[in-house]
Amino acid sequence: MFMEIDLEKLLKIAIDAGEAILVVYNNPQEAGLVKLKTDESPLTLADEASHLIIQQGLEQLTPEIPILSEEGAAIPYEERQNWEYFWCVDPLDGTKEFIHRNGEFTVNIALIHKNTPVLGVIYVPVTGDLYYGGLEMGSFKRTSTGETKTLRVQADAPEWIAIGSRSHASPDEQAILQNYPVVKSISAGSSLKFCYVAEGKAHIYYRHGPTMEWDTAAGQAIVAGSGGIMTMPNGEPFRYNKSSLLNGGFICKIN
């Protein structure tokens, strides 16, 4: 089914959502309006604007595919457990980066098929960079000028660059990275870390602490399409549409 989806229309949805985020980001008064969700995580006007655009766009693009979004996640497991396909969406990944105004936030849209991401889109509103792809179609990066290139992990790298979170670094992550030929560590916000691995700027991303499914789904699809792999720390497959949408740790790396 997913190969029949109009890819350009899907990419346009992500771009439109990103433009709505920038309207808020470029208005200091609105950008500073933050409220806390029930889990104490921040929610901005930009989250809400992006969510609305993505929800309406996906409902028009694929009315038969349900949507699971960070800003609309209260769907009982009993209702969603038998979904064959669904969209997994983070309207604004990296809200802390948005609030800190460092530009490292993204729009994440992923299509899940039988608990596995098969198509991912990550849009970076500040730069206009658009990452998209999946295992069957390959992965690509389109710049703001329209230049498109195929993404491939740097699989033959003798020395590795590790990338980690700018906001959620953990000492446990350094202990795991000692098992790999890591010579340098860098950091980035949001799902940009997956993009760095997919385009060969980094070779491993290990996350010890918890994330949510919409934080990782698009990135996992793009990394898989670029020749990389993402698993649980014990090597088992990393699955989606769990009874709890909270993720455990994972390793994303060259394969």
Backbone bond lengths (Angstrom), bond angles and torsions (degrees), N, CA, C in turn:
res aa  C-N    CA-C-N  psi(-1)  N-CA   C-N-CA  omega(-1)  CA-C   N-CA-C  phi
1 M - - - 1.466 - - 1.522 111.93 -
2 F 1.352 117.37 -40.79 1.449 118.47 -171.20 1.518 112.56 -68.30
3 M 1.335 118.45 -23.45 1.454 119.97 178.15 1.524 111.55 -71.07
4 E 1.344 116.88 -14.26 1.458 120.95 178.51 1.525 112.22 -89.77
5 I 1.328 117.46 -6.06 1.460 120.86 -179.30 1.532 109.35 -72.54
6 D 1.314 116.29 136.87 1.461 121.79 178.34 1.525 108.36 -71.41
7 L 1.337 115.94 102.24 1.454 120.90 -173.58 1.524 112.10 -62.61
8 E 1.329 116.93 -41.57 1.462 119.29 -178.13 1.523 111.54 -63.77
9 K 1.310 116.85 -36.74 1.462 119.17 176.86 1.528 111.04 -67.37
10 L 1.328 115.88 -37.28 1.462 119.48 177.57 1.522 110.68 -64.32
11 L 1.324 116.73 -44.41 1.463 120.57 178.85 1.523 110.96 -62.41
12 K 1.332 116.11 -37.15 1.463 120.50 179.15 1.523 111.22 -64.57
13 I 1.321 117.16 -34.84 1.467 120.50 176.99 1.523 109.77 -61.83
14 A 1.327 116.76 -45.48 1.467 120.65 179.60 1.524 110.89 -63.04
15 I 1.328 116.89 -42.43 1.466 120.93 179.70 1.523 110.91 -64.72
16 D 1.317 117.16 -43.89 1.468 120.59 178.92 1.523 110.93 -61.26
17 A 1.331 116.32 -40.84 1.463 120.11 177.34 1.525 110.27 -63.01
18 G 1.325 116.08 -41.86 1.459 120.17 178.62 1.516 112.52 -63.30
19 E 1.318 116.86 -37.69 1.469 120.36 178.48 1.532 110.71 -66.56
20 A 1.322 116.11 -36.05 1.468 119.40 176.88 1.525 110.45 -66.12
21 I 1.327 116.48 -37.18 1.466 120.57 176.71 1.529 110.21 -62.92
22 L 1.333 116.56 -42.57 1.463 120.34 -177.83 1.520 112.46 -65.63
23 V 1.320 117.20 -31.10 1.467 119.76 176.91 1.524 109.41 -58.38
24 V 1.326 116.08 -43.18 1.464 120.60 178.05 1.525 110.56 -72.85
25 Y 1.331 116.46 -43.88 1.472 121.84 -176.86 1.522 111.26 -59.35
26 N 1.317 116.46 -36.80 1.461 120.83 -177.03 1.518 113.44 -87.58
27 N 1.320 116.48 3.42 1.458 122.04 174.78 1.524 107.63 -113.76
28 P 1.329 118.45 97.35 1.471 121.25 -173.29 1.518 114.01 -53.38
29 Q 1.326 117.27 -34.85 1.468 119.22 -179.04 1.525 111.06 -67.28
30 E 1.337 116.62 -43.69 1.462 120.04 179.69 1.526 111.16 -73.87
31 A 1.332 117.73 -38.57 1.461 121.07 -177.00 1.516 112.03 -62.15
32 G 1.313 116.64 -26.89 1.455 119.77 -179.10 1.514 114.30 -87.41
33 L 1.336 116.97 -3.25 1.462 119.98 179.13 1.524 109.60 -82.15
34 V 1.308 116.33 102.59 1.465 122.22 -175.73 1.518 108.87 -125.14
35 K 1.325 115.87 135.64 1.455 120.48 172.58 1.510 108.38 -125.60
36 L 1.313 117.04 161.30 1.456 121.64 -177.60 1.514 110.56 -98.04
37 K 1.350 115.00 136.13 1.457 120.48 173.55 1.530 108.72 -78.82
38 T 1.307 116.98 179.09 1.461 120.74 -176.39 1.526 112.63 -62.09
39 D 1.349 117.52 -25.72 1.462 120.02 178.55 1.523 111.89 -92.79
40 E 1.336 116.92 14.08 1.463 123.83 178.37 1.520 113.53 72.55
41 S 1.336 119.32 5.63 1.458 121.01 176.45 1.528 108.95 -82.02
42 P 1.339 116.98 151.62 1.460 119.31 -174.50 1.525 113.54 -77.49
43 L 1.317 116.24 146.93 1.457 123.33 176.35 1.528 107.67 -131.22
44 T 1.312 116.57 127.42 1.450 120.60 179.83 1.521 110.30 -110.51
45 L 1.327 115.32 169.55 1.458 120.13 174.32 1.522 110.49 -60.32
46 A 1.319 116.29 -29.43 1.461 120.60 -179.87 1.524 111.47 -67.22
47 D 1.337 117.80 -39.40 1.469 120.80 175.90 1.528 110.00 -56.00
48 E 1.310 114.61 -47.62 1.455 119.87 -174.63 1.527 111.81 -67.54
49 A 1.335 116.45 -41.10 1.463 119.85 179.80 1.522 111.15 -65.78
50 S 1.335 116.74 -42.55 1.464 121.39 179.66 1.526 110.84 -64.91
51 H 1.315 116.31 -43.93 1.464 121.07 179.80 1.521 111.49 -56.85
52 L 1.320 116.68 -44.99 1.462 120.81 -177.76 1.527 110.99 -63.33
53 I 1.321 117.17 -43.32 1.465 120.67 -179.76 1.527 110.84 -64.89
54 I 1.328 117.23 -44.18 1.467 120.32 -178.81 1.521 110.83 -66.58
55 Q 1.322 116.69 -44.17 1.461 119.69 -179.52 1.526 111.23 -60.45
56 Q 1.316 117.03 -47.74 1.459 120.19 -179.51 1.529 111.12 -65.65
57 G 1.333 116.62 -39.24 1.457 120.59 -179.48 1.516 112.60 -65.87
58 L 1.322 116.79 -44.40 1.471 120.37 -179.28 1.519 111.26 -70.06
59 E 1.317 116.96 -35.09 1.465 119.30 178.30 1.522 111.08 -64.61
60 Q 1.316 116.73 -32.51 1.466 120.02 176.28 1.527 111.52 -78.46
61 L 1.321 116.45 -38.28 1.466 120.97 -176.71 1.523 111.83 -71.12
62 T 1.324 116.64 -46.58 1.473 121.50 -177.02 1.535 108.75 -138.86
63 P 1.321 117.87 76.16 1.461 120.18 -176.17 1.527 113.48 -61.44
64 E 1.329 117.04 -18.39 1.466 120.05 -177.94 1.524 113.18 -86.91
65 I 1.328 118.11 -7.65 1.470 120.87 -176.52 1.527 109.25 -105.33
66 P 1.328 118.07 122.68 1.473 120.23 179.98 1.527 111.45 -69.86
67 I 1.328 114.85 162.34 1.459 121.94 -175.74 1.523 109.39 -122.29
68 L 1.329 115.52 130.12 1.461 122.22 173.06 1.522 106.66 -116.82
69 S 1.324 116.85 110.95 1.458 121.75 -175.10 1.524 109.98 -123.02
70 E 1.326 115.78 151.39 1.463 119.25 177.82 1.519 111.18 -56.65
71 E 1.315 116.44 -36.53 1.458 119.48 -178.12 1.528 112.75 -90.19
72 G 1.343 115.95 10.63 1.458 119.22 176.57 1.522 109.74 -154.84
73 A 1.339 115.64 50.36 1.463 121.19 -168.55 1.524 114.09 -94.31
74 A 1.309 118.52 1.35 1.459 120.87 -174.22 1.529 111.52 -81.13
75 I 1.313 116.07 56.48 1.462 121.77 177.80 1.528 107.59 -107.72
76 P 1.312 119.15 119.97 1.468 121.09 -176.61 1.525 111.75 -58.41
77 Y 1.323 116.17 145.23 1.461 120.80 178.99 1.516 111.10 -60.00
78 E 1.327 117.05 -34.47 1.461 120.93 178.92 1.528 111.49 -59.58
79 E 1.316 116.42 -29.46 1.458 121.25 -179.65 1.527 111.58 -82.37
80 R 1.320 117.17 -36.28 1.464 119.92 -172.31 1.532 114.52 -100.97
81 Q 1.325 118.38 -8.43 1.462 119.83 -171.69 1.531 113.41 -63.58
82 N 1.319 117.93 -24.20 1.459 120.64 -178.83 1.531 113.34 -101.90
83 W 1.321 116.48 10.54 1.456 119.04 177.14 1.530 110.00 -62.77
84 E 1.320 117.36 128.67 1.463 120.38 174.28 1.528 110.27 -82.61
85 Y 1.326 114.81 -42.69 1.464 121.86 175.60 1.521 108.78 -124.18
86 F 1.320 116.86 147.24 1.455 120.82 166.51 1.521 109.73 -160.72
87 W 1.324 115.12 155.26 1.455 121.68 173.91 1.518 109.43 -87.02
88 C 1.311 116.26 134.85 1.463 121.77 177.97 1.533 106.46 -118.00
89 V 1.321 116.88 116.10 1.463 121.33 -164.71 1.526 112.25 -127.89
90 D 1.321 115.60 134.95 1.462 121.50 166.01 1.527 106.71 -119.65
91 P 1.319 117.78 105.62 1.464 120.69 -174.71 1.520 113.69 -62.79
92 L 1.343 116.45 -29.74 1.464 120.77 176.41 1.523 107.29 -148.44
93 D 1.314 115.95 99.07 1.461 121.40 178.36 1.522 108.06 -91.17
94 G 1.311 115.82 126.11 1.454 119.89 -176.75 1.522 111.69 97.15
95 T 1.328 115.75 45.06 1.463 119.40 -179.07 1.533 111.28 -60.54
96 K 1.335 116.24 -36.09 1.470 118.74 177.81 1.525 110.99 -64.06
97 E 1.344 116.11 -37.77 1.461 119.30 177.84 1.533 110.00 -66.83
98 F 1.326 115.99 -36.71 1.467 121.06 175.89 1.525 110.20 -60.79
99 I 1.315 116.20 -46.97 1.462 120.83 -178.97 1.531 110.85 -65.68
100 H 1.343 116.44 -37.29 1.466 120.61 178.65 1.527 112.67 -77.98
101 R 1.332 116.03 -9.21 1.465 123.17 174.33 1.536 112.40 61.25
102 N 1.332 116.10 44.61 1.473 119.20 176.18 1.524 112.69 -104.20
103 G 1.337 117.43 2.19 1.456 121.35 175.22 1.510 115.70 80.82
104 E 1.341 119.02 -5.29 1.462 121.65 -173.27 1.524 111.34 -92.29
105 F 1.312 116.31 59.45 1.466 121.53 175.49 1.518 108.07 -130.04
106 T 1.330 115.51 158.14 1.455 120.56 -171.80 1.525 111.90 -140.64
107 V 1.321 114.14 167.09 1.466 123.31 167.61 1.522 106.70 -107.41
108 N 1.321 117.72 126.08 1.468 122.25 -177.15 1.523 110.95 -117.14
109 I 1.327 116.60 125.31 1.460 121.71 174.91 1.525 107.62 -133.02
110 A 1.330 117.40 126.16 1.467 121.11 179.62 1.516 110.15 -133.12
111 L 1.324 115.79 145.05 1.459 121.72 172.56 1.519 107.71 -103.22
112 I 1.325 114.94 124.65 1.476 121.17 179.90 1.513 108.95 -104.02
113 H 1.329 116.61 133.40 1.461 122.29 174.51 1.524 108.64 -126.67
114 K 1.325 115.39 117.53 1.464 121.23 179.90 1.519 111.28 50.00
115 N 1.320 114.84 51.40 1.468 123.90 172.48 1.525 115.13 73.22
116 T 1.344 117.22 12.21 1.459 121.74 -179.62 1.529 110.04 -129.82
117 P 1.333 118.69 133.57 1.466 120.14 176.84 1.533 110.57 -69.78
118 V 1.325 116.65 125.96 1.464 120.68 -179.25 1.526 112.40 -112.48
119 L 1.316 116.84 -13.16 1.458 121.21 179.18 1.522 108.09 -151.85
120 G 1.322 116.61 131.72 1.454 120.68 179.88 1.516 111.44 -133.13
121 V 1.323 115.56 144.83 1.462 122.59 174.19 1.525 107.85 -131.41
122 I 1.319 116.52 127.68 1.465 122.56 174.66 1.519 107.60 -127.39
123 Y 1.318 115.93 121.26 1.461 120.84 -179.93 1.517 108.93 -115.62
124 V 1.335 115.74 135.63 1.465 122.35 -179.55 1.531 107.47 -107.82
125 P 1.319 118.60 98.99 1.460 120.10 -171.59 1.531 114.56 -58.33
126 V 1.325 118.28 -40.42 1.462 120.66 -174.34 1.530 111.94 -67.01
127 T 1.329 117.99 -37.64 1.466 121.25 -178.55 1.521 113.05 -96.03
128 G 1.340 116.78 -21.73 1.461 120.57 -175.00 1.509 113.53 80.45
129 D 1.326 118.14 7.89 1.464 121.31 177.99 1.525 110.06 -75.57
130 L 1.322 115.47 138.82 1.461 122.32 -176.68 1.524 108.40 -127.64
131 Y 1.322 116.49 118.57 1.462 122.56 177.86 1.527 107.71 -108.38
132 Y 1.322 116.78 137.46 1.463 118.70 179.59 1.526 109.77 -157.90
133 G 1.340 115.36 156.90 1.455 119.40 175.96 1.513 112.81 148.41
134 G 1.320 113.87 -170.45 1.454 122.05 -178.83 1.516 109.67 -175.29
135 L 1.317 116.20 175.47 1.460 121.56 -172.76 1.517 112.32 -58.95
136 E 1.329 118.28 -41.31 1.462 120.66 -175.07 1.525 113.47 -80.46
137 M 1.309 117.69 -29.88 1.469 120.59 -174.74 1.518 113.64 -102.47
138 G 1.335 117.65 -10.51 1.447 120.18 -172.13 1.519 109.93 83.37
139 S 1.332 116.47 173.56 1.458 120.20 -178.29 1.525 110.80 -125.16
140 F 1.329 115.33 152.98 1.458 121.40 -170.95 1.521 110.83 -143.83
141 K 1.332 115.13 158.03 1.458 122.55 172.69 1.519 108.10 -125.90
142 R 1.332 115.64 127.24 1.459 121.73 176.72 1.530 108.12 -115.48
143 T 1.314 116.73 125.05 1.451 120.88 -178.65 1.521 110.46 -84.55
144 S 1.320 115.44 174.99 1.461 120.68 -179.52 1.523 112.22 -65.60
145 T 1.339 117.25 -19.68 1.469 120.95 178.12 1.526 112.51 -88.26
146 G 1.336 116.98 -2.86 1.456 120.92 179.11 1.513 114.38 94.57
147 E 1.333 117.37 -2.26 1.464 120.25 177.89 1.527 109.46 -70.90
148 T 1.330 116.55 130.55 1.462 121.48 -177.86 1.521 110.08 -119.68
149 K 1.321 116.44 133.36 1.458 120.17 176.90 1.519 109.80 -132.34
150 T 1.327 115.28 151.21 1.463 121.18 177.12 1.522 109.31 -76.71
151 L 1.320 116.36 138.46 1.457 121.80 179.34 1.528 110.51 -95.93
152 R 1.322 116.05 133.06 1.466 121.58 173.22 1.518 108.58 -139.09
153 V 1.325 115.57 135.49 1.456 119.07 174.14 1.528 109.10 -65.38
154 Q 1.313 116.62 157.29 1.463 121.26 177.92 1.530 107.52 -89.09
155 A 1.322 114.74 78.73 1.466 120.77 -168.57 1.528 113.69 -68.97
156 D 1.324 117.57 -24.37 1.465 120.29 -175.39 1.522 112.95 -99.46
157 A 1.315 118.04 16.24 1.460 120.85 -177.17 1.530 110.83 -66.83
158 P 1.342 118.78 122.53 1.460 120.75 177.86 1.523 112.42 -75.32
159 E 1.330 116.02 -27.49 1.456 121.56 177.81 1.529 108.17 -122.39
160 W 1.326 115.26 135.64 1.459 120.06 -171.35 1.522 111.95 -106.04
161 I 1.321 114.24 147.65 1.458 122.50 168.72 1.520 107.75 -105.48
162 A 1.306 116.17 125.94 1.466 120.99 176.82 1.518 108.66 -95.37
163 I 1.307 115.21 140.81 1.459 119.72 175.18 1.516 108.81 -120.03
164 G 1.319 115.37 140.50 1.451 120.33 -178.73 1.509 111.14 -138.69
165 S 1.297 115.25 -178.27 1.451 121.62 -175.33 1.517 111.42 -76.25
166 R 1.328 115.44 141.31 1.455 120.00 173.91 1.520 111.09 -76.34
167 S 1.334 116.61 -24.69 1.466 120.25 -173.89 1.522 114.11 -112.38
168 H 1.346 118.14 -11.23 1.471 119.42 -171.51 1.529 112.75 -134.91
169 A 1.326 119.17 36.83 1.462 121.27 -178.67 1.524 110.79 -63.75
170 S 1.340 116.27 147.96 1.465 121.78 -177.58 1.524 110.13 -137.01
171 P 1.336 118.58 137.70 1.469 120.84 176.26 1.522 112.66 -58.81
172 D 1.340 117.16 -29.83 1.463 120.59 179.89 1.522 111.09 -63.62
173 E 1.303 116.69 -29.64 1.451 119.72 -179.61 1.525 111.13 -66.62
174 Q 1.323 117.05 -37.89 1.462 120.02 178.47 1.523 111.21 -63.82
175 A 1.319 117.27 -35.71 1.465 120.74 179.39 1.525 111.41 -63.98
176 I 1.329 117.75 -40.59 1.461 121.71 178.75 1.523 110.70 -69.34
177 L 1.307 117.38 -39.94 1.462 121.00 -176.47 1.526 112.38 -65.44
178 Q 1.320 116.98 -19.70 1.470 119.98 177.37 1.528 112.19 -65.06
179 N 1.326 117.30 -15.57 1.463 121.33 179.28 1.530 112.43 -83.38
180 Y 1.325 117.36 -1.44 1.457 122.17 -177.16 1.531 109.71 -124.95
181 P 1.336 117.45 161.01 1.472 119.95 -177.01 1.530 113.06 -77.96
182 V 1.331 115.35 55.41 1.455 121.21 -177.03 1.523 110.04 -83.10
183 V 1.325 116.45 126.64 1.464 121.26 179.51 1.527 112.29 -113.88
184 K 1.336 116.13 -9.55 1.463 119.64 -175.98 1.516 109.05 -155.96
185 S 1.315 116.33 146.20 1.467 121.08 176.55 1.521 109.65 -124.85
186 I 1.327 115.56 137.93 1.451 121.96 176.13 1.523 108.19 -129.31
187 S 1.312 116.88 170.26 1.467 119.59 -179.12 1.518 110.12 -135.08
188 A 1.315 114.43 155.67 1.460 121.87 176.95 1.519 108.31 -156.97
189 G 1.304 116.13 159.11 1.456 120.46 179.37 1.524 111.91 -91.99
190 S 1.314 115.39 163.84 1.469 124.45 171.65 1.525 112.85 53.68
191 S 1.342 116.03 -152.38 1.464 121.10 -177.69 1.520 113.00 -79.35
192 L 1.326 117.14 4.40 1.465 120.34 175.11 1.521 112.02 -57.26
193 K 1.312 117.09 -26.10 1.468 120.45 -179.48 1.528 110.96 -62.05
194 F 1.329 117.33 -40.16 1.463 120.78 175.94 1.523 110.43 -64.09
195 C 1.326 116.30 -40.52 1.466 120.65 -179.15 1.522 111.23 -63.02
196 Y 1.331 117.32 -38.36 1.457 121.16 178.35 1.524 110.71 -62.06
197 V 1.329 116.86 -41.55 1.469 119.94 178.07 1.520 109.95 -65.99
198 A 1.327 116.95 -44.39 1.464 121.63 -176.26 1.522 112.16 -63.18
199 E 1.334 118.20 -33.46 1.460 119.79 -177.53 1.520 113.11 -99.54
200 G 1.337 117.02 9.68 1.455 120.02 172.76 1.511 115.55 84.32
201 K 1.318 118.55 9.87 1.459 121.13 177.94 1.522 112.15 -83.55
202 A 1.323 116.53 -16.78 1.460 123.37 175.38 1.519 107.42 -145.00
203 H 1.327 116.02 166.02 1.466 120.05 -173.30 1.520 114.07 -122.67
204 I 1.321 116.33 -17.33 1.467 119.27 179.57 1.521 109.66 -153.11
205 Y 1.320 114.59 140.60 1.453 122.92 175.21 1.524 106.39 -134.21
206 Y 1.325 115.83 109.47 1.457 120.85 177.92 1.523 108.72 -109.95
207 R 1.296 116.11 130.93 1.464 121.10 178.98 1.519 108.86 -123.01
208 H 1.321 116.08 117.87 1.464 120.86 -179.89 1.521 111.03 -85.41
209 G 1.306 115.96 -44.05 1.451 120.69 -174.67 1.515 113.28 -76.32
210 P 1.310 116.77 170.05 1.464 120.65 -174.77 1.524 112.72 -73.30
211 T 1.322 114.81 149.75 1.462 123.83 169.32 1.524 106.24 -133.71
212 M 1.309 116.38 179.08 1.450 121.33 174.74 1.526 108.91 -109.83
213 E 1.314 117.07 161.48 1.465 120.53 -175.67 1.523 112.20 -57.92
214 W 1.330 117.77 -38.12 1.464 120.19 -178.23 1.532 112.20 -72.78
215 D 1.341 117.00 -13.81 1.463 119.80 175.65 1.526 112.23 -74.84
216 T 1.319 117.28 -27.36 1.465 120.99 -169.09 1.523 114.98 -115.98
217 A 1.322 119.11 -19.84 1.468 121.51 -168.45 1.524 112.79 -61.76
218 A 1.335 117.90 -50.58 1.463 120.49 -178.54 1.521 110.41 -63.94
219 G 1.314 116.65 -42.45 1.454 120.24 179.60 1.507 113.07 -63.15
220 Q 1.327 116.87 -39.97 1.455 119.81 178.87 1.521 110.93 -62.55
221 A 1.325 117.54 -43.00 1.465 120.94 179.79 1.525 110.85 -62.11
222 I 1.318 117.18 -43.15 1.459 121.12 -178.18 1.524 111.18 -67.88
223 V 1.317 117.37 -41.35 1.470 120.53 176.99 1.521 110.37 -63.20
224 A 1.330 117.33 -42.60 1.469 120.05 178.98 1.522 110.71 -61.50
225 G 1.333 117.20 -39.45 1.451 120.88 179.86 1.511 113.68 -70.24
226 S 1.334 116.47 -17.68 1.461 120.73 179.71 1.529 112.43 -97.88
227 G 1.333 116.42 4.13 1.463 120.13 177.60 1.504 114.83 99.17
228 G 1.329 117.83 3.60 1.455 121.04 178.62 1.515 111.85 -92.72
229 I 1.317 115.63 -173.63 1.459 120.78 -177.77 1.524 109.28 -145.57
230 M 1.318 115.97 146.97 1.458 121.53 175.33 1.515 108.26 -133.58
231 T 1.316 115.91 125.45 1.460 121.81 -178.56 1.526 109.42 -137.37
232 M 1.313 115.04 172.87 1.445 120.35 166.87 1.533 107.92 -69.06
233 P 1.339 118.57 160.60 1.466 119.89 -178.56 1.522 114.17 -55.47
234 N 1.342 118.09 -26.99 1.467 120.80 179.58 1.528 112.86 -87.50
235 G 1.326 116.76 4.47 1.458 120.93 177.63 1.508 115.24 92.94
236 E 1.323 117.83 -6.49 1.461 120.35 179.56 1.531 110.41 -74.01
237 P 1.344 117.12 155.85 1.472 120.20 -179.37 1.524 111.62 -59.66
238 F 1.313 115.20 147.43 1.453 122.11 179.13 1.522 107.63 -95.88
239 R 1.331 117.50 113.30 1.455 123.05 -169.73 1.525 113.07 -108.33
240 Y 1.338 114.72 162.81 1.456 122.39 -176.84 1.519 111.28 -126.49
241 N 1.329 114.82 171.64 1.460 123.34 -176.01 1.523 111.29 59.95
242 K 1.334 114.29 43.23 1.457 120.58 176.59 1.532 109.67 -76.18
243 S 1.314 116.84 165.44 1.464 119.38 177.61 1.530 110.08 -61.15
244 S 1.337 116.45 -38.04 1.458 121.78 169.43 1.520 107.79 -104.81
245 L 1.315 117.47 131.16 1.452 121.55 -178.07 1.525 112.30 -80.76
246 L 1.328 116.22 2.13 1.459 122.01 177.80 1.527 109.70 -78.58
247 N 1.321 116.35 129.28 1.468 121.26 177.65 1.517 111.21 -88.46
248 G 1.328 114.41 152.95 1.452 120.54 167.06 1.525 109.68 -89.85
249 G 1.327 116.79 -164.11 1.455 120.34 179.24 1.520 112.04 -69.70
250 F 1.340 115.75 164.10 1.468 119.83 179.00 1.521 109.84 -155.58
251 I 1.330 114.62 160.73 1.451 121.99 172.50 1.527 107.98 -123.52
252 C 1.300 116.20 125.58 1.459 123.62 176.51 1.527 106.07 -116.93
253 K 1.357 117.68 122.53 1.463 118.71 -172.36 1.516 111.95 -156.83
254 I 1.324 114.50 172.65 1.451 119.84 173.18 1.519 108.94 -66.87
255 N 1.311 116.27 154.05 1.472 120.68 -172.63 1.527 109.69 -123.05
